[in-house]
């Protein structure tokens, strides 16, 4: 696995997944995102790094549609237009929770001292996907 960045698209697996997403027909893209997220979210045994990398990449465009969401990487993220991805928010959150829970090969790979930036980036995605209680949306006077 080639990794050059801690972001959701900063590795060969995620970049390849985005290429496959771009190659898919427009009607198939939502299903591809959902299937990728479900594979990770529903993993009962050890989650392999490839499945986890793909799930993080699939969660990123879902998070990008949320308030405070960061846009996909301009070079390695999806190039083709994506369908409305607000529906799989809860599934994306479950997938990221699974990626960040043992047994997860990706979590183990980033458990080294320099794993902090990757964990912070993934936690930002999780925070963006987490519904905010109505009272927290109000600004104090």
N, C-alpha and C positions, 0 to 999 in steps of 0.2 A: 504494500500500500504506500503510494507516494503522498506525503502530506506537506503542504507548504504554508498553511495558515490554520488558525484555530476556528475560523468561521464555518458556517454550515456547508459551504461549497469548497472548502480549502483542502480537498483531497481527491485523488483519482476516482475513487468509488462514487463520490457525490457528483463530480463533474461528468462521469459517464452516465449516471442516472439522469442528470439534467439533459444530456444529449438525447437519451432515449425518450424523455418527456417531450422534448422539442420535436422529435421524429414522429411521435404518436399523433394520431388524428385529433383535431380539436375536441371531438366528442369523447375521446378515450382518456383525455388528460385528467379529468376529475377522478375517474375510476382508478387510474394509475396512482394518483396521490393517495387516495383512500386505501388501496390495496397495500401500498408500501407502508403506510402508517399502521394498518391492522396487523401486518406481519410482525412488526416490532412490538406493538401493544399486546398482542396475544401470545407472545413467546413465553412458553412455560419453563423451558430449560435455559441454559446459558445462551444469551443473546450474542450472536457472532458480530464481529466488527463491521462486516459489509452491510448486514441488515441494519445495524445501528446507524452507520454513516448515511445510508439511503433514507432512513427515517428522519434524521436530523435535516437532511436536504429537503425532504417532503414537508416537514413542519415549517420550514422557513417561509415559503410563500403564503402559507396559511396565516402565520404570525404577521407577515407584511401587510395583510389586509386589516389588521386590528389597529386601534388607536395606539400610537407609539411604536408601531412595528417598523422595523428597518427594511428597506428595499433589498431585493436580491442583489447579489454581487453582479456588477455589470459585465464581467468577462466569463465567469464560471457558473453563474446562476442561469435559470431558464431564459431563453431568448424569445420564444414564441409566447403570444398572449395566453394567459391562463383563464380558466372559467372562474366563476364566483366560488371562492373557497372558504366562505364563512361557515358553512355547514360542518366541515370536519374539525372544528376547533377543539372539541372535547376529545376526539380521537387523537389529534396531534398532541395534545397535552398528555394523554395516557401513553403515547409512544415515547415522548421525551422522558416521562417519569420512568418508564421501563429501561430506557437507555442509561439513565442515571442511577439504576438500582442493581445491586449484585443479584445474580451473576450476569455481568455484562462485560464482554471482552473489550469494548471501546472504553468503558470506564476504567478498566484495569490498565489499558495502554496509556491513558492520560493520568494515571495515579502517580506518576513521577512528579518531582517538585515543580516542573514546568507545566504540569497539567492544570494549574490554577486558571490561566487565561481561557483554556478550552471550557472548563467547567463554568466560568463566569459567563462566557458567550452563550452556552447552552442554557444556563439559568435565566439569562435575559430573554431568550425565546420562550421559556416556560412562563416567566412573569407576564410577558405580553399576551400569552394565550389564557392566562388565568383570569376568570371573570372577576371584576371589581365590584364589591358591594356598593349599592346605590349611594350610600352616604359618603363614600370615599371619592366620588366623582365631583362632589361639590367643593368649591374653593372657599376656604375660610375668609370671613370678612375682615 
